[in-house]
């Protein structure tokens, strides 16, 4: 009797995986907008977030790859931080541009699950704040390679509108937002 239950559960699982409609398919175009919670950009004593990571991304369903779909697209994010000690410090603004690649594989209807990574560039501006000696020019600009790796999901309430969540390492640890299929 126990073997029959295992076989029935296995059949239900595989039929759910292979029968459901894929929410993200080849040639789909999806626009995401989100707000980040937590960040790996600045940490330590004295740092405070002044603008949480806000992001926008676009994805195109490039091709079917095995049982899933490969998507590629662009990313833009902005965030702000401040570091203060006594009566001086710095304000930082980050602008991140990148290219993302995602592999989509749906387990249940209306839920688009994926994993991916982003490679890009982070432009940073800093501005001195507080009581610095007037002859010191302590403001600077910088830039560096940026990357992130994440897992995500979009739950479609309608054919075109979804709630989106991504969890990983990068500009934001947790990114929550909405997705619109164009």
ROPADREN-552567 format. One record per residue (C-alpha): x negated, y, z negated; residue in three letters; residue number from 1. Coordinates in steps of 0.2 Angstrom, whole numbers, plus 5000, padded with zeros to 4 digits. Layout:
R | xx | yy | zz | residu | num
R | X | Y | Z | ALA | NUM
...
***
This chain:
R | xx | yy | zz | residu | num
R | 5000 | 5000 | 5000 | UNK | 1
R | 4986 | 5012 | 4996 | UNK | 2
R | 4978 | 5010 | 5013 | UNK | 3
R | 4995 | 5015 | 5021 | UNK | 4
R | 4995 | 5031 | 5011 | UNK | 5
R | 4977 | 5035 | 5017 | UNK | 6
R | 4982 | 5032 | 5035 | UNK | 7
R | 4998 | 5042 | 5034 | UNK | 8
R | 4988 | 5057 | 5026 | UNK | 9
R | 4974 | 5056 | 5039 | UNK | 10
R | 4987 | 5056 | 5053 | UNK | 11
R | 4996 | 5071 | 5046 | UNK | 12
R | 4980 | 5080 | 5044 | UNK | 13
R | 4974 | 5077 | 5062 | UNK | 14
R | 4990 | 5080 | 5070 | UNK | 15
R | 4991 | 5097 | 5061 | UNK | 16
R | 4974 | 5101 | 5067 | UNK | 17
R | 4976 | 5096 | 5085 | UNK | 18
R | 4995 | 5101 | 5088 | UNK | 19
R | 4995 | 5118 | 5081 | UNK | 20
R | 4994 | 5133 | 5092 | UNK | 21
R | 4977 | 5142 | 5091 | UNK | 22
R | 4980 | 5160 | 5085 | UNK | 23
R | 4964 | 5166 | 5094 | UNK | 24
R | 4961 | 5159 | 5112 | UNK | 25
R | 4950 | 5163 | 5127 | UNK | 26
R | 4952 | 5181 | 5134 | UNK | 27
R | 4961 | 5187 | 5118 | UNK | 28
R | 4956 | 5205 | 5113 | UNK | 29
R | 4958 | 5209 | 5094 | UNK | 30
R | 4954 | 5226 | 5085 | UNK | 31
R | 4950 | 5225 | 5066 | UNK | 32
R | 4949 | 5239 | 5054 | UNK | 33
R | 4944 | 5236 | 5036 | UNK | 34
R | 4938 | 5242 | 5019 | UNK | 35
R | 4924 | 5234 | 5010 | UNK | 36
R | 4923 | 5229 | 4992 | UNK | 37
R | 4905 | 5227 | 4985 | UNK | 38
R | 4890 | 5230 | 4996 | UNK | 39
R | 4872 | 5223 | 4998 | UNK | 40
R | 4866 | 5240 | 5004 | UNK | 41
R | 4862 | 5248 | 4987 | UNK | 42
R | 4861 | 5241 | 4970 | UNK | 43
R | 4853 | 5244 | 4954 | UNK | 44
R | 4854 | 5257 | 4940 | UNK | 45
R | 4860 | 5274 | 4944 | UNK | 46
R | 4868 | 5270 | 4961 | UNK | 47
R | 4886 | 5274 | 4964 | UNK | 48
R | 4897 | 5272 | 4979 | UNK | 49
R | 4904 | 5288 | 4986 | UNK | 50
R | 4913 | 5281 | 5001 | UNK | 51
R | 4917 | 5262 | 5002 | UNK | 52
R | 4912 | 5253 | 5017 | UNK | 53
R | 4924 | 5256 | 5031 | UNK | 54
R | 4923 | 5246 | 5047 | UNK | 55
R | 4930 | 5244 | 5064 | UNK | 56
R | 4927 | 5230 | 5076 | UNK | 57
R | 4933 | 5223 | 5092 | UNK | 58
R | 4932 | 5205 | 5098 | UNK | 59
R | 4935 | 5197 | 5115 | UNK | 60
R | 4938 | 5178 | 5116 | UNK | 61
R | 4924 | 5173 | 5128 | UNK | 62
R | 4926 | 5155 | 5130 | UNK | 63
R | 4932 | 5138 | 5123 | UNK | 64
R | 4918 | 5129 | 5115 | UNK | 65
R | 4922 | 5112 | 5109 | UNK | 66
R | 4938 | 5112 | 5099 | UNK | 67
R | 4937 | 5131 | 5095 | UNK | 68
R | 4934 | 5148 | 5104 | UNK | 69
R | 4918 | 5158 | 5104 | UNK | 70
R | 4922 | 5177 | 5102 | UNK | 71
R | 4910 | 5192 | 5105 | UNK | 72
R | 4912 | 5210 | 5101 | UNK | 73
R | 4906 | 5226 | 5093 | UNK | 74
R | 4905 | 5233 | 5076 | UNK | 75
R | 4905 | 5250 | 5068 | UNK | 76
R | 4904 | 5254 | 5049 | UNK | 77
R | 4901 | 5269 | 5038 | UNK | 78
R | 4898 | 5270 | 5019 | UNK | 79
R | 4891 | 5282 | 5006 | UNK | 80
R | 4881 | 5281 | 4990 | UNK | 81
R | 4873 | 5292 | 4977 | UNK | 82
R | 4859 | 5290 | 4965 | UNK | 83
R | 4857 | 5302 | 4951 | UNK | 84
R | 4845 | 5303 | 4936 | UNK | 85
R | 4847 | 5318 | 4924 | UNK | 86
R | 4848 | 5333 | 4935 | UNK | 87
R | 4842 | 5327 | 4952 | UNK | 88
R | 4846 | 5313 | 4964 | UNK | 89
R | 4850 | 5309 | 4982 | UNK | 90
R | 4866 | 5306 | 4993 | UNK | 91
R | 4865 | 5292 | 5006 | UNK | 92
R | 4876 | 5290 | 5021 | UNK | 93
R | 4875 | 5274 | 5032 | UNK | 94
R | 4881 | 5272 | 5049 | UNK | 95
R | 4880 | 5254 | 5056 | UNK | 96
R | 4882 | 5248 | 5074 | UNK | 97
R | 4881 | 5230 | 5079 | UNK | 98
R | 4886 | 5216 | 5090 | UNK | 99
R | 4896 | 5201 | 5082 | UNK | 100
R | 4898 | 5183 | 5087 | UNK | 101
R | 4912 | 5172 | 5079 | UNK | 102
R | 4917 | 5154 | 5081 | UNK | 103
R | 4936 | 5152 | 5079 | UNK | 104
R | 4944 | 5136 | 5073 | UNK | 105
R | 4962 | 5135 | 5067 | UNK | 106
R | 4967 | 5123 | 5054 | UNK | 107
R | 4985 | 5129 | 5052 | UNK | 108
R | 4998 | 5139 | 5063 | UNK | 109
R | 4997 | 5158 | 5062 | UNK | 110
R | 4980 | 5157 | 5053 | UNK | 111
R | 4964 | 5161 | 5063 | UNK | 112
R | 4949 | 5155 | 5053 | UNK | 113
R | 4931 | 5159 | 5059 | UNK | 114
R | 4913 | 5161 | 5054 | UNK | 115
R | 4901 | 5173 | 5062 | UNK | 116
R | 4886 | 5184 | 5061 | UNK | 117
R | 4882 | 5202 | 5066 | UNK | 118
R | 4866 | 5209 | 5072 | UNK | 119
R | 4864 | 5228 | 5073 | UNK | 120
R | 4856 | 5244 | 5067 | UNK | 121
R | 4859 | 5254 | 5051 | UNK | 122
R | 4856 | 5273 | 5052 | UNK | 123
R | 4853 | 5281 | 5035 | UNK | 124
R | 4853 | 5299 | 5031 | UNK | 125
R | 4848 | 5305 | 5013 | UNK | 126
R | 4850 | 5322 | 5005 | UNK | 127
R | 4842 | 5328 | 4989 | UNK | 128
R | 4855 | 5334 | 4976 | UNK | 129
R | 4851 | 5343 | 4960 | UNK | 130
R | 4837 | 5354 | 4954 | UNK | 131
R | 4822 | 5350 | 4965 | UNK | 132
R | 4808 | 5362 | 4966 | UNK | 133
R | 4812 | 5373 | 4982 | UNK | 134
R | 4795 | 5369 | 4990 | UNK | 135
R | 4799 | 5351 | 4990 | UNK | 136
R | 4808 | 5344 | 5006 | UNK | 137
R | 4814 | 5328 | 4999 | UNK | 138
R | 4828 | 5324 | 5011 | UNK | 139
R | 4825 | 5311 | 5024 | UNK | 140
R | 4832 | 5300 | 5038 | UNK | 141
R | 4829 | 5282 | 5041 | UNK | 142
R | 4835 | 5267 | 5051 | UNK | 143
R | 4833 | 5249 | 5050 | UNK | 144
R | 4838 | 5232 | 5057 | UNK | 145
R | 4855 | 5226 | 5050 | UNK | 146
R | 4863 | 5209 | 5049 | UNK | 147
R | 4877 | 5200 | 5041 | UNK | 148
R | 4884 | 5183 | 5040 | UNK | 149
R | 4902 | 5179 | 5035 | UNK | 150
R | 4917 | 5168 | 5035 | UNK | 151
R | 4934 | 5176 | 5039 | UNK | 152
R | 4952 | 5173 | 5042 | UNK | 153
R | 4967 | 5183 | 5050 | UNK | 154
R | 4985 | 5178 | 5046 | UNK | 155
R | 4997 | 5183 | 5059 | UNK | 156
R | 5014 | 5190 | 5053 | UNK | 157
R | 5019 | 5193 | 5071 | UNK | 158
R | 5011 | 5189 | 5088 | UNK | 159
R | 5001 | 5205 | 5088 | UNK | 160
R | 4998 | 5210 | 5069 | UNK | 161
R | 4988 | 5201 | 5056 | UNK | 162
R | 4980 | 5204 | 5039 | UNK | 163
R | 4961 | 5201 | 5039 | UNK | 164
R | 4949 | 5196 | 5026 | UNK | 165
R | 4930 | 5192 | 5028 | UNK | 166
R | 4918 | 5186 | 5014 | UNK | 167
R | 4899 | 5186 | 5016 | UNK | 168
R | 4883 | 5195 | 5015 | UNK | 169
R | 4880 | 5212 | 5024 | UNK | 170
R | 4888 | 5229 | 5024 | UNK | 171
R | 4902 | 5223 | 5013 | UNK | 172
R | 4903 | 5207 | 5002 | UNK | 173
R | 4922 | 5207 | 5004 | UNK | 174
R | 4931 | 5216 | 5019 | UNK | 175
R | 4950 | 5217 | 5019 | UNK | 176
R | 4960 | 5225 | 5032 | UNK | 177
R | 4972 | 5223 | 5047 | UNK | 178
R | 4970 | 5216 | 5065 | UNK | 179
R | 4979 | 5220 | 5080 | UNK | 180
R | 4979 | 5209 | 5096 | UNK | 181
R | 4979 | 5220 | 5111 | UNK | 182
***
